[in-house]
């Protein structure tokens, strides 16, 4: 069934997911797509290889997944607290229905030639293997989705918080960033899969 947006009183969220605001529907679909890509990337690496670093300076698949858990957990808290604070100050309903993903600087962040150093707070600690990290990611995603749905219909473009690389982002952009950040690391995992496959490939005679 096609989703529709209907007007409502200020600050009152929709209870029917089929009637979520188009911007929230767009962002949830983005998160679902990128999560599917991440799962496929992880599956491209043999389970026996997911705990190994190919080189000392490159994270293993397990470490990448643990990093994603830490990031999603922190950003879920960021979105929840920022929206709660804005709601307490009278954040209005969202009057716009135009797409928002085009405003997220996806290409800049997906450029794997551009090195981005993670903050110490989200560096992998080696506390989770790949299976445990995958399960933890499912939990953080449930929490993120609940946070987003709770903010459905509010003017999230009015709630802004700085990103260390991308500058000022509103909450729509922060949510979009979460999916794009995951896409960046899905690409990283595929690079690891390709590198591992190259190592296993038999030499051929000239």
C-alpha positions in Angstrom: 0.0 0.0 0.0 1.3 3.4 -0.9 2.3 5.6 2.1 0.4 8.8 2.6 1.1 11.8 4.7 -1.9 13.4 6.5 -1.8 16.5 8.6 -2.0 16.3 12.4 -1.7 18.3 15.5 1.7 19.8 16.5 4.1 17.3 18.0 1.7 14.3 17.8 3.4 11.3 16.0 1.6 9.0 13.6 0.8 5.6 15.1 0.2 3.9 11.8 3.5 3.2 10.0 1.8 3.3 6.7 1.0 6.9 7.3 4.4 8.1 8.4 5.8 11.3 7.0 7.4 10.9 3.6 10.8 12.1 4.9 10.8 9.5 7.6 9.7 6.8 5.1 12.5 7.8 2.8 15.1 7.7 5.6 14.0 4.3 6.9 14.1 2.9 3.4 17.7 4.2 3.0 18.7 2.6 6.3 17.1 -0.7 5.2 18.9 -0.7 1.9 22.3 0.1 3.4 21.9 -2.6 6.1 21.1 -5.2 3.4 24.3 -4.1 1.6 26.3 -4.5 4.8 24.9 -8.0 5.4 25.8 -9.0 1.8 29.3 -7.6 2.3 29.8 -9.5 5.5 28.6 -12.7 3.8 31.2 -12.2 1.1 33.9 -12.9 3.6 34.4 -16.5 4.9 33.3 -16.8 8.6 36.7 -18.1 9.4 38.3 -14.9 8.1 36.0 -12.4 9.8 38.1 -12.2 12.9 41.4 -11.7 11.1 43.3 -8.6 10.1 44.8 -8.9 6.7 47.4 -6.4 7.7 48.2 -4.9 11.1 46.8 -1.5 10.2 43.5 -2.7 8.7 40.5 -3.6 10.8 39.0 -7.0 10.6 35.4 -7.6 9.7 34.6 -8.1 13.4 36.3 -4.8 14.3 34.4 -2.9 11.5 31.1 -4.3 12.8 32.0 -3.4 16.4 32.8 0.1 15.2 29.4 0.3 13.5 27.7 -0.8 16.8 29.4 1.9 18.7 28.6 4.6 16.1 25.0 3.7 15.8 24.5 3.5 19.5 26.0 7.0 20.0 24.1 8.5 17.1 20.8 7.0 18.3 21.4 8.8 21.6 22.3 12.0 19.8 19.1 12.0 17.7 16.9 11.0 20.7 18.3 13.7 23.0 18.4 16.4 20.3 14.8 15.8 19.3 13.7 15.6 22.9 15.3 18.9 23.7 13.8 20.6 20.7 10.4 19.0 21.3 10.5 20.5 24.9 11.0 23.9 23.4 8.0 23.5 21.0 9.4 21.9 17.9 6.6 22.2 15.3 5.3 19.6 12.9 7.1 19.2 9.6 5.3 21.2 6.8 7.6 20.0 4.0 7.3 16.7 2.2 10.2 17.0 -0.3 13.0 14.4 -0.3 15.9 14.9 2.1 18.5 12.3 1.1 19.8 14.5 -1.7 20.9 17.0 1.0 23.2 14.4 2.7 26.8 14.7 1.4 26.9 11.0 0.5 29.5 11.2 -2.2 32.0 13.0 0.0 31.7 10.4 2.7 31.6 7.4 0.4 34.9 8.4 -1.2 37.2 5.7 0.2 40.3 7.6 -1.0 39.4 10.2 1.5 40.8 9.1 4.9 38.6 9.7 7.8 39.9 9.0 11.3 37.3 7.7 13.8 37.2 9.3 17.2 38.6 7.2 20.1 35.1 6.7 21.5 34.1 4.6 18.5 37.3 2.7 17.9 36.8 -1.1 18.1 37.9 -2.6 21.4 38.1 -6.2 20.4 35.1 -7.0 22.8 32.9 -8.5 20.1 33.5 -11.2 17.5 31.7 -10.9 14.2 28.7 -12.9 15.2 28.2 -11.0 18.5 28.7 -7.7 16.7 26.1 -8.6 14.0 23.6 -9.4 16.8 24.4 -6.1 18.5 23.8 -4.2 15.3 20.4 -5.7 15.0 19.6 -4.4 18.5 21.0 -0.9 17.9 19.0 -0.7 14.6 15.8 -1.6 16.5 16.6 1.2 18.9 17.4 3.7 16.1 14.2 2.9 14.3 12.1 3.4 17.4 13.8 6.7 17.9 13.1 7.8 14.4 9.5 6.7 14.5 9.0 8.6 17.8 10.2 11.7 15.9 7.9 11.1 12.9 6.3 14.3 11.6 8.4 16.7 13.6 10.4 19.4 11.8 13.7 17.7 12.1 15.4 20.1 9.7 15.2 22.7 12.5 17.3 20.5 14.9 21.0 20.9 14.1 24.2 19.4 15.5 27.7 19.6 14.1 29.6 16.7 12.5 33.4 16.7 12.8 33.9 16.2 9.1 30.7 17.3 7.4 29.9 20.4 9.4 26.4 21.3 10.6 23.8 18.6 9.9 20.2 18.6 10.7 18.5 15.5 12.2 17.3 14.3 8.8 20.9 14.5 7.6 22.2 12.8 10.7 19.9 9.8 10.1 20.9 9.7 6.4 24.5 9.8 7.5 24.1 6.7 9.6 23.1 4.7 6.5 25.9 6.3 4.4 28.4 5.6 7.1 27.4 2.0 7.0 27.7 2.0 3.2 31.3 3.3 3.6 32.2 0.4 5.8 30.3 -2.2 3.6 32.7 -1.0 0.8 35.6 -1.5 3.2 34.5 -5.1 4.0 34.2 -5.8 0.3 37.8 -4.5 -0.2 38.9 -7.0 2.5 37.0 -9.8 0.7 38.7 -8.9 -2.6 42.1 -8.7 -1.0 41.6 -12.1 0.7 40.5 -13.6 -2.6 43.6 -12.2 -4.3 45.8 -13.9 -1.7 44.2 -17.2 -2.3 44.3 -17.0 -6.1 46.9 -19.4 -7.5 49.7 -18.0 -9.5 49.4 -18.4 -13.3 52.3 -18.9 -15.7 53.2 -16.1 -18.1 
